[in-house]
Amino acid sequence: MSSALPARSEADLSTGERQALQDAHRELRAAVEAYEAFLGKELRPGTPVTVVRAEDLQIAQERVENAERGLWDLRERLLGWARPPWAPPATLVSDWILEEDPGYDDQSERHR
């Protein structure tokens, strides 16, 4: 049984294991990015409403779910880190903060 905290750190992983985690993160980011195309946007007068096929939405959502499940499986197997029961699925998280977002971590505490 695994705990909420990692049993190992990423520094303890082999190069191949670290690469597998990086690949799983990359796939989840790509899946979420593709899924975001199906999320609703604010409707404005004169702006056409995007029509999507339910099958395409389902495929995108399943890709996110599979990528997320794969990442958590890897984390548990490699780091001993189980997914917390309170963690929302990636398809419900609307505001993703990526590592590439500039300046987010640089804000002073008074602005948070």
Beta strands, then each sheet from edge to edge (+ up, - down):
end
